[in-house]
Amino acid sequence: MRSLSSRGFTLVELLVVIAIIGVLIALLLPAVQQAREAARRMQCSNQIKQISLALHNHHDSYGEFPAGGDGFAGRFDNPDGGSGGRCGTIVYLLPYLEQTPLYEAISSVAPLSLGAPWNVDEVYASDLSNLKCPSNDGNVRHTDPTFNGNTAPLNSYVFSLGDGLWTQGHLPGADQHRRTISRGMFYRERKSFRDCTDGTSNTAAVSECLSPATRDGTDVRSNVARYDGIWDGTAHGRPFNCTNGLPMAPGSVRNFADAHRSPTWRGALFTSGWTAVNGFTTMTPPNSPMCHYGSNANNDWAVLPPASNHPGGVMLGMLDGSVKFIPDTIDCGDTNAAAVGSGASPFGVWGAMGSPQGGEVVSSS
């Protein structure tokens, strides 16, 4: 009689099957990652859309957009100029982002000249997940020892300073504080739709920033370096000096965080209206180096392009409420040109999108 016997897999056959499975997983994994990033990017886009709508609702209520940074001047019995530029744009939008109790808690410390807007317990207990892009993987958070080591929630969204560089003392007379930095919609003064003569669909409003992974790190997309080389003696400075002049070797980037820690608070303290924390510029491409001039943490002379972990660019909310994806390759014109105080931007399509009164009607689409 013939005996029956079972035959198993040989070692070679088993290795071949494992290899095939490995190849299939390797082929599938990028697709899964891309799908996840697409979902994160869509969520980020929706959050920017909500912030854009909040800007419109604020304008409907007050006839103006919130400033890029002030001290509740003229509100809650505050005298004009109270607390300087301490209060960030997001604070004013909280009632329109379903955060009215937090807004009331911050405003209750009025006048804010008696205390910064982050000196509020509710800030450190708040959950503002709708202000953090899911692709933002930063770790640095603002911690205040007054509140038992609690940390403020991360924030991924900053507001347009336009295509202007400014340095105090190098512009004539009364214009020295405002002439170039006011090329954007969100500096210290409060602007309205009347100030956007280039059209709301052509003018940038809100974009992204990355929270630093490490304090005082050398990641040029999330840490803001102090680099005095951005000024070459010209009245308005040249953004090229930051993008191409900033030394990249570890230890060569000077003073990422000074005594006030403002440059490393970017994305880590939503209540702050300081320029390095609250704003972005449209002179150099997204995800390129950031730097500010001088030792003042609130220095308004800075190159602050938006940044994100979305492959190839950033999300941008326009003043009309639409949201676009801006690639790192967007036309930036002549970044070696000096910033201007009026007229067309020398920084290409990107600069034109940042300037609300440049006389340009170009857009990224």
C-alpha positions as CSV (number, residue, x, y, z in Angstrom):
1,M,0.0,0.0,0.0
2,R,1.1,3.6,-0.7
3,S,1.6,5.6,2.5
4,L,0.2,9.1,2.7
5,S,2.4,11.9,4.1
6,S,1.9,15.7,4.4
7,R,4.4,18.1,2.9
8,G,5.2,21.4,4.6
9,F,6.8,24.6,3.4
10,T,10.5,24.6,2.8
11,L,12.6,27.3,4.4
12,V,13.1,28.9,1.0
13,E,9.4,29.0,0.2
14,L,8.7,30.6,3.6
15,L,11.4,33.2,3.1
16,V,9.9,34.0,-0.3
17,V,6.5,34.5,1.1
18,I,7.8,36.8,3.9
19,A,9.7,38.8,1.3
20,I,6.6,39.2,-0.8
21,I,4.6,40.4,2.2
22,G,7.4,42.8,3.1
23,V,7.4,44.3,-0.4
24,L,3.6,44.7,-0.3
25,I,3.8,46.5,3.1
26,A,6.6,48.7,1.8
27,L,4.5,49.6,-1.2
28,L,1.4,50.2,0.9
29,L,3.0,52.2,3.8
30,P,3.7,55.4,1.8
31,A,0.1,55.4,0.5
32,V,-1.2,55.1,4.1
33,Q,1.1,57.9,5.2
34,Q,0.0,60.1,2.3
35,A,-3.7,59.4,3.2
36,R,-3.1,60.3,6.8
37,E,-1.2,63.5,5.8
38,A,-4.0,64.4,3.4
39,A,-6.5,64.1,6.3
40,R,-4.3,66.2,8.5
41,R,-3.9,68.8,5.8
42,M,-7.7,68.9,5.3
43,Q,-8.2,69.4,9.1
44,C,-5.7,72.2,9.1
45,S,-7.4,73.8,6.2
46,N,-10.7,73.6,8.0
47,Q,-9.2,75.2,11.1
48,I,-7.8,78.1,9.1
49,K,-11.2,78.5,7.5
50,Q,-12.7,78.8,10.9
51,I,-10.2,81.4,11.9
52,S,-10.9,83.3,8.7
53,L,-14.6,83.3,9.5
54,A,-13.8,84.5,13.0
55,L,-11.9,87.5,11.5
56,H,-15.0,88.3,9.5
57,N,-17.3,88.0,12.5
58,H,-15.0,90.3,14.5
59,H,-15.1,92.8,11.7
60,D,-18.9,92.6,11.6
61,S,-18.9,93.4,15.4
62,Y,-16.3,96.1,15.6
63,G,-16.0,97.4,12.0
64,E,-12.3,96.5,12.0
65,F,-10.0,93.5,12.2
66,P,-8.1,92.9,15.5
67,A,-4.6,94.2,15.7
68,G,-1.5,92.1,15.2
69,G,-0.6,92.9,18.8
70,D,-1.8,95.5,21.4
71,G,-3.0,95.7,24.9
72,F,-6.8,95.8,24.6
73,A,-6.3,99.5,24.0
74,G,-9.7,101.2,24.1
75,R,-11.5,98.1,25.5
76,F,-12.4,97.0,29.0
77,D,-11.5,100.4,30.4
78,N,-8.0,100.2,29.1
79,P,-6.2,103.4,28.1
80,D,-4.8,103.5,24.6
81,G,-1.4,101.9,24.5
82,G,-1.9,99.8,27.6
83,S,0.5,96.8,27.7
84,G,2.0,97.6,24.4
85,G,2.0,94.7,22.0
86,R,1.4,92.0,24.5
87,C,-2.0,90.7,23.3
88,G,-2.1,88.5,20.3
89,T,-4.7,88.4,17.5
90,I,-6.1,85.0,18.5
91,V,-7.2,86.5,21.9
92,Y,-9.6,88.8,20.1
93,L,-11.0,85.9,18.1
94,L,-11.8,83.6,21.0
95,P,-15.5,84.6,21.3
96,Y,-15.9,83.6,17.6
97,L,-14.1,80.3,18.1
98,E,-16.4,79.0,20.9
99,Q,-14.0,80.2,23.6
100,T,-16.0,83.1,25.2
101,P,-15.2,82.0,28.8
102,L,-11.5,82.1,28.1
103,Y,-11.8,85.5,26.4
104,E,-13.6,86.8,29.4
105,A,-11.0,85.4,31.8
106,I,-8.2,87.1,29.9
107,S,-10.1,90.4,29.6
108,S,-10.9,90.4,33.3
109,V,-7.3,91.3,34.1
110,A,-7.9,94.7,32.5
111,P,-6.2,97.0,32.4
112,L,-3.6,94.7,30.9
113,S,-0.9,97.1,31.7
114,L,-1.1,95.5,35.2
115,G,-0.4,92.1,33.8
116,A,0.3,90.2,30.6
117,P,-2.5,88.3,29.0
118,W,-0.8,85.0,29.6
119,N,-0.9,85.6,33.4
120,V,-4.3,83.9,33.6
121,D,-5.0,80.5,35.1
122,E,-7.5,79.7,32.4
123,V,-4.9,80.0,29.7
124,Y,-2.9,77.1,31.1
125,A,-6.0,75.0,31.6
126,S,-7.5,75.6,28.2
127,D,-7.8,73.0,25.4
128,L,-7.4,74.7,22.1
129,S,-7.0,71.7,19.8
130,N,-8.7,73.7,17.0
131,L,-5.7,76.0,17.0
132,K,-3.1,73.3,16.5
133,C,-2.4,71.8,13.1
134,P,-2.3,67.9,13.5
135,S,0.9,67.9,11.5
136,N,2.6,70.2,14.0
137,D,4.9,68.0,16.2
138,G,6.5,70.7,18.3
139,N,7.4,70.0,21.9
140,V,8.4,73.4,23.4
141,R,5.5,74.9,25.4
142,H,5.4,78.1,27.4
143,T,5.6,77.3,31.1
144,D,4.9,79.9,33.8
145,P,6.1,78.9,37.3
146,T,3.3,81.1,38.7
147,F,1.0,78.3,37.6
148,N,2.7,75.3,39.1
149,G,4.6,74.4,35.9
150,N,1.5,74.2,33.7
151,T,1.9,74.9,30.1
152,A,0.0,76.9,27.5
153,P,-1.6,75.0,24.5
154,L,0.3,74.9,21.3
155,N,-0.8,77.2,18.5
156,S,-0.1,76.7,14.8
157,Y,-1.5,79.9,13.3
158,V,0.0,83.3,12.7
159,F,-1.2,86.5,11.0
160,S,0.1,88.4,8.0
161,L,2.7,91.2,8.4
162,G,3.0,91.4,4.7
163,D,6.2,92.1,2.7
164,G,7.7,94.8,5.0
165,L,10.9,95.1,7.0
166,W,11.2,97.9,9.4
167,T,14.0,99.3,11.6
168,Q,13.4,102.1,14.1
169,G,15.6,105.1,13.3
170,H,16.2,104.4,9.7
171,L,12.9,105.9,8.3
172,P,12.1,109.6,8.3
173,G,10.1,111.3,11.0
174,A,6.8,110.0,12.2
175,D,6.8,107.2,9.5
176,Q,9.7,105.4,11.1
177,H,7.5,103.1,13.1
178,R,4.9,102.1,10.5
179,R,5.9,102.8,7.0
180,T,7.0,99.3,5.9
181,I,5.8,96.8,8.5
182,S,2.3,98.1,7.9
183,R,2.4,96.5,4.5
184,G,0.4,93.6,6.1
185,M,-3.1,93.5,7.5
186,F,-2.1,92.6,11.1
187,Y,0.4,94.9,12.7
188,R,-0.2,97.2,15.7
189,E,-2.9,99.3,14.0
190,R,-6.4,97.9,13.4
191,K,-7.3,97.8,9.8
192,S,-10.6,97.2,7.9
193,F,-11.7,96.0,4.5
194,R,-11.2,99.6,3.4
195,D,-7.5,99.1,3.8
196,C,-7.4,96.2,1.4
197,T,-7.5,98.0,-2.0
198,D,-5.9,95.0,-3.8
199,G,-8.9,92.8,-3.2
200,T,-9.6,90.4,-0.3
201,S,-9.1,87.3,-2.6
202,N,-5.6,88.5,-3.4
203,T,-4.5,89.4,0.2
204,A,-3.0,87.0,2.8
205,A,-4.5,86.9,6.3
206,V,-3.5,83.8,8.3
207,S,-1.0,81.0,7.8
208,E,1.0,78.4,9.7
209,C,3.9,78.2,12.0
210,L,5.7,75.3,13.7
211,S,6.3,75.0,17.4
212,P,10.0,74.4,18.2
213,A,11.0,70.9,18.9
214,T,13.7,72.1,21.2
215,R,14.3,75.4,22.8
216,D,17.3,77.3,21.4
217,G,17.5,74.7,18.6
218,T,18.9,75.3,15.1
219,D,15.8,74.2,13.2
220,V,15.4,77.3,10.9
221,R,11.7,76.5,10.3
222,S,10.6,76.6,13.9
223,N,13.3,78.6,15.8
224,V,13.8,82.3,15.2
225,A,17.5,83.3,15.2
226,R,18.9,86.6,16.2
227,Y,20.9,87.5,13.1
228,D,22.0,91.1,12.9
229,G,23.3,90.4,9.4
230,I,19.8,91.0,8.0
231,W,20.6,94.7,8.1
232,D,23.3,95.8,5.6
233,G,22.9,99.5,6.2
234,T,19.9,100.1,3.9
235,A,16.9,101.8,5.2
236,H,14.6,98.8,5.0
237,G,16.9,95.8,5.0
238,R,17.0,92.9,2.6
239,P,15.4,89.5,3.3
240,F,18.0,87.8,1.2
241,N,20.5,88.4,4.0
242,C,18.4,86.1,6.3
243,T,17.7,83.4,3.8
244,N,21.2,83.1,2.4
245,G,23.4,84.8,5.0
246,L,22.3,83.0,8.1
247,P,25.0,80.5,9.1
248,M,23.5,77.0,9.4
249,A,26.3,75.1,11.2
250,P,25.3,74.0,14.8
251,G,26.4,76.6,17.3
252,S,26.8,79.3,14.6
253,V,23.3,80.6,14.7
254,R,23.3,83.3,17.3
255,N,21.0,83.7,20.2
256,F,17.8,81.9,19.2
257,A,16.2,82.9,22.4
258,D,17.1,86.0,24.3
259,A,16.2,87.0,27.9
260,H,12.5,87.2,27.0
261,R,12.4,83.9,25.1
262,S,10.1,85.5,22.5
263,P,11.7,83.8,19.5
264,T,11.1,80.3,20.9
265,W,7.6,81.2,22.0
266,R,6.5,81.0,18.3
267,G,3.7,78.5,18.3
268,A,3.9,78.0,22.0
269,L,2.0,81.1,23.5
270,F,-1.1,82.0,21.6
271,T,-1.8,85.0,23.8
272,S,1.3,86.9,22.8
273,G,1.2,89.6,20.2
274,W,4.9,90.0,19.8
275,T,6.0,89.9,16.2
276,A,8.2,86.8,16.4
277,V,5.2,84.9,18.0
278,N,2.1,86.3,16.3
279,G,3.1,87.1,12.7
280,F,4.5,85.9,9.4
281,T,6.0,87.8,6.4
282,T,5.7,87.3,2.7
283,M,9.2,88.1,1.4
284,T,10.9,84.8,1.5
285,P,9.5,81.3,0.7
286,P,7.5,79.3,3.2
287,N,9.7,77.0,5.3
288,S,12.9,79.1,4.8
289,P,15.0,80.5,7.6
290,M,13.6,83.0,10.2
291,C,15.6,85.6,12.0
292,H,15.2,88.9,13.8
293,Y,17.5,91.9,14.3
294,G,18.8,93.1,17.6
295,S,18.5,92.0,21.2
296,N,14.9,93.0,21.7
297,A,12.6,90.0,21.8
298,N,9.8,92.1,20.4
299,N,11.8,93.4,17.6
300,D,9.6,94.3,14.6
301,W,12.4,94.0,12.1
302,A,12.3,90.4,11.2
303,V,12.0,87.8,8.4
304,L,9.3,85.3,9.5
305,P,8.1,83.1,6.7
306,P,5.3,80.6,7.6
307,A,6.2,77.0,8.1
308,S,4.5,73.6,8.3
309,N,5.1,69.9,8.2
310,H,2.9,69.6,5.1
311,P,5.1,68.3,2.3
312,G,6.1,71.1,0.0
313,G,4.4,74.1,1.5
314,V,1.9,75.7,3.9
315,M,-1.8,76.4,4.1
316,L,-2.8,80.1,3.7
317,G,-6.1,81.8,4.6
318,M,-6.9,84.7,2.4
319,L,-8.8,87.8,3.6
320,D,-11.9,86.7,1.8
321,G,-12.1,83.5,3.8
322,S,-10.8,81.2,1.1
323,V,-7.9,78.8,1.9
324,K,-5.0,77.9,-0.5
325,F,-1.9,75.7,-0.4
326,I,1.2,77.8,-1.0
327,P,4.2,75.8,-2.3
328,D,7.7,76.4,-1.1
329,T,8.5,77.2,-4.8
330,I,6.2,80.3,-5.0
331,D,7.6,83.2,-6.9
332,C,9.4,85.6,-4.4
333,G,10.8,88.0,-6.9
334,D,14.1,89.6,-6.0
335,T,14.7,88.8,-2.3
336,N,17.9,90.8,-2.5
337,A,15.9,93.9,-3.1
338,A,15.2,96.4,-0.2
339,A,11.7,96.3,1.3
340,V,9.5,99.1,0.2
341,G,7.0,101.3,2.0
342,S,4.5,101.8,-0.9
343,G,3.8,100.6,-4.4
344,A,4.2,97.1,-5.9
345,S,6.1,94.5,-4.0
346,P,9.6,93.6,-5.2
347,F,9.1,90.1,-3.8
348,G,7.0,88.6,-6.6
349,V,3.6,86.9,-6.3
350,W,4.3,86.0,-2.6
351,G,5.1,89.6,-1.7
352,A,2.1,90.9,-3.7
353,M,-0.2,88.6,-1.7
354,G,1.1,90.1,1.6
355,S,0.6,93.7,0.6
356,P,-3.0,94.9,0.8
357,Q,-2.3,98.2,-0.9
358,G,0.5,97.5,-3.3
359,G,-1.5,98.0,-6.5
360,E,-1.0,94.4,-7.5
361,V,-3.9,92.0,-8.4
362,V,-1.9,88.8,-8.8
363,S,-2.6,85.7,-6.8
364,S,-1.1,82.2,-6.4
365,S,-3.8,80.5,-8.5
